[in-house]
Amino acid sequence: MADTCGQVLLGSGLTVLSHPLMYIKVLVQVGHEPLPPTLGRNIFGRQVYQLPGLFAYAKHITKIDGVSGLFNGLAPRLCAGTVGTIVHSRVLQKCQEGGICELTGSSQKAPEESLQKVVNETTKEMVARSCATIVTHPFHVLTLRCMVQFIGRETKYCGVFDSIVTIYREEGILGFFAGLIPRLVGDVLSLWICNLLAHLINAYALDDSMSHTGEIKNCSQAVTGFLASMVTYPFVLVSNLMAVNNCGLAGGLPPYASVYPTWIDCWRHLSREGNMSRGNSLFFRKLPAGKTYVMDQKRFF
């Protein structure tokens, strides 16, 4: 119990610190570009038109809403983090106590046995994460909609309980789970890619007799986690877009977004336009040739 409380407190602190970054990323994901592109230089020194980066975007938000404006949607996100940590911890504990997919044997394991252990542990983690994601997704939807209100200056989603009533009245129970499927798929794929790649590197590319093997293994875990997040980013993007799509906010309607019947339609549309990585980077954002963006109810190319 003490460990869970510590995780909740630590997670809440990190959530508060990282919230402005997530806020800006979400606005970029839905295609909101309130500032015109500027002429700058890329990493090779060539002049290119660039879209505003993280700091320019943050300055624009604070100019309109003040510093507190960078924390729109923080309350439901904190709720999601707290509930998610508790659910994840309890489910994982139940899986371990139940002996699900336990592997016994000597401490010296063959690569095949070690792989089986990785599969077992990853399966338990997948179950725990999936349960936490499903339970907390309604709070995630609230968070995104509170953020996207910035675009149209709406006040439709104000307060956690009032927002819950609004979604239930307009969309029913399914409204709380908009965008859940791509989010779940992305989470599961990311977890398996990260753990299996890390295992392959640690088991076949590293020698236990090497010095600093522990540090290298920790580094490989971080690298594979980064690669997994890059590969599965389109699922995050599609999930966030579907969570706000056609919900009555300007950011979820044309010209920012088409109305998508399913997340597959959203995926196909983004793929055709070459926008599957939109919002993945908030620095050195080159203006793609031939793309149209919405800026304060006007369009620029």
ZISUL-V872987 format. One record per pair of residues at least 12 apart in sequence whose ideal C-beta (glycine too) atoms are under 8 Angstrom apart, sorted by the first residue. I is the first residue (numbers start at 1). J is the second residue. Records with the same first field share a line. If there is no record, write none. Layout:
# ZISUL-V872987
I=J  J
This chain:
# ZISUL-V872987
3=89
4=85  86  89
7=85  89
8=81  82  85  86
11=81  82  85
12=78  81  82
15=74  77  78  81
16=71  74  78
19=70  71  73  74  77
20=58  70  71
21=54  282
22=77
23=61  70  71  72  73  147
24=54  57  58  61  282
25=279  282
26=144  147  148  240  279
27=57  147  148  150  151  251
28=57  278  279  282  285
29=237  240  241  278  279
30=148  151  240  241  244  251  252  256  257
31=256  257  278  293  294
32=150  151  251  256  294
33=51  52  293  294  295
34=52  57  60  295  296
35=51  52  56  57  60  295
36=295  300
37=49  50  51  52  287  300
38=50  52
42=284  286
43=284
48=286  287
49=286  287
50=284  285  286  287
51=285  286  287  293
52=285
53=282  283  284  285
54=282  283
57=282
58=70
61=150
64=150
65=150
69=150
72=146  147  149  150
73=142  143  144  145  146  147
75=159  160
76=139  140  142  143  146  160  163
77=139  140  143
79=136  139  160
80=136  139  140  143
81=136
83=132  135  136  139
84=132  133  135  136
85=132
87=128  131  132  135  136
88=128  129  131  132
89=128
91=127  128  131  132
92=124  125  127  128
95=124  127  128
96=124
100=120  123  124
101=119  120  121  123  124
102=120
103=116  117  120
111=203  204
114=199  203
115=199  203
118=195  196  199
121=195
122=191  192  195  196
125=191  195
126=188  191  192
129=187  188  191
130=184  187  188
133=180  183  184  187
134=177  180  184
137=176  177  179  180  183
138=164  167  176  177
139=160
140=183  243
141=167  175  176  177  178  179  243
142=157  160  163  164  167
144=240  243  244
145=157  163  243  244  247  249
146=158  163
148=244  249  251  252
149=249  251
150=251
151=249  250  251  256
152=249  250  251
154=249  250
156=248  249
164=176
170=247  248
171=247
175=247
178=242  243  244  245  247
179=238  239  240  241  242  243  245  263
180=239
181=239  263
182=235  236  238  239  242  263  267
183=235  236  239
185=235
186=232  233  234  235  236  239
187=232
189=228  231  232  235
190=225  228  229  231  232
191=228
193=224  227  228  231  232
194=221  224  225  227  228
195=224
197=224  227  228
198=217  220  221  224
201=220  224
202=217  220
206=220
230=280
233=276  277  280
234=267  270  276  277
237=270  276  277  278  279  280
238=263  266  267  270
239=263
241=257  260  266  270
242=260  263  266
244=257
245=257  259  260  266
246=259  260
255=294  299
256=294
273=291
274=288
